[in-house]
C-alpha cells in the first residue's frame, strides 16, 4: 500500500514536469488548441468525438478549437462514413509541420529535465520511468 508521502511525491513530480511543459509551450506562444495537433500527429486521422475523449475536453470546446485550427489551415475536416453526424480530422501539411515543431519543443524540455538528473541517478530513474510508462493506459485505448 503506497504511503501518503509516496503519493505526494508522485503527484508533485508529475505536476512539476507538466507545469514546466505548459510553461515551455506558453513561452513559445503555443495555445491549448494547438496542442490538439500533437494528438492528431501521433494518432493520424481521428473523429472529432474521439479527439475530445482522448483529451478529456468538452465537446463544445473541442468543436470551437477544431474550427479555429481549420480556419488556420492546420486541420482538415471530412465526413465520417460510419456516422453521418461525425467528422474526421486530419492534419494538413502545415498542421503536420506545426505538430512536429511542438513535439520538438516538448522533446527539448524533456531533454533539459533529464540533463538535470545526477549521472548516478539516471539508470534508476530511467528504470522507474519504464515501470510507470507500463502502468498508464494510453488515453486513446479507453
Residue pairs with C-beta under 8 A, 6 or more apart in sequence:
17 113
20 109
20 113
21 106
21 109
24 105
24 106
24 108
24 109
25 34
25 35
25 102
25 105
25 106
28 105
30 102
30 105
32 65
33 65
33 66
33 68
33 69
34 69
34 74
34 98
34 102
35 102
36 51
36 55
36 62
36 65
36 66
36 69
36 75
37 69
37 74
37 75
37 91
37 95
37 98
37 99
37 102
38 99
38 102
38 103
38 106
39 46
39 51
39 54
39 55
40 46
40 51
40 75
40 89
40 90
40 91
40 95
40 99
41 91
41 95
41 96
41 99
41 100
41 103
43 54
43 140
44 90
45 88
45 89
45 90
46 54
46 88
46 89
47 80
47 83
47 86
47 87
47 88
47 89
48 62
48 63
48 66
48 77
48 86
48 87
48 88
48 89
49 59
49 86
50 140
51 62
51 66
51 89
52 58
52 59
52 62
53 139
53 142
54 139
54 140
55 62
55 139
56 139
57 65
66 75
66 77
66 87
66 89
69 75
69 95
70 76
70 77
72 94
73 92
73 94
73 95
74 91
74 92
74 94
74 95
74 98
75 89
75 90
75 91
75 92
75 95
76 89
76 90
76 91
76 92
76 95
77 87
77 88
77 89
78 87
78 88
78 90
79 86
79 87
79 88
80 86
80 87
80 88
91 99
114 122
117 125
